[in-house]
Amino acid sequence: MQYMLLIYNDPQKEPAYGTPAFQEIMAGFFAANARMKEDGVLRSGEGLQGVETATSLRIKSGKVETMDGPFAETHEHLGGYYVIDVADLDAALTYAALIPSAHFGTIEVRPLMDYNPAS
C-alpha cells in the first residue's frame, strides 16, 4: 500500500537557515531518505518552495479564479512530502517518525487511492 507523508511545519518553530540546529534537521532528513531508500520503500519525495510562491485555483460559476498563496490560513505550512510503499499503516507511521519535522510540526500520513489496480 502506498502512503503519502505530508510534512507540515510552523515557520516560527523551525530552525533558522544556516544555524547548527538547521544543519541537524537537514542531516535528519538525509538520514530518513537514506533509510527509506535502503529499505526499498521510497517512491518519491521532495521539499516544496515557500507558501509565498503558491497559487491556488478554483472554479466558481464556470469562471476560473486564482489567488496568490495557499487557500487555507494556518500556522503550519505544507513543506514537502514523501510517497512510500509499505505493508500497512503501522509501517507508514514508523517511517513518518523518522522525519525530523515531527519534533516541531506535523506529519500527516494518508493512504493513496489506487485507481489502477493490477489485473
Secondary structure, DSSP 4 states (H G I P E B T S, - for coil): -EEEEEEEE-TTTSPPTTSHHHHHHHHHHHHHHHHHHHTT-EEEEEE---GGG-EEEEEETTEEEEEES-SS--SSEEEEEEEEE-SSHHHHHHHHTTSGGGGTEEEEEEEPP-SS---
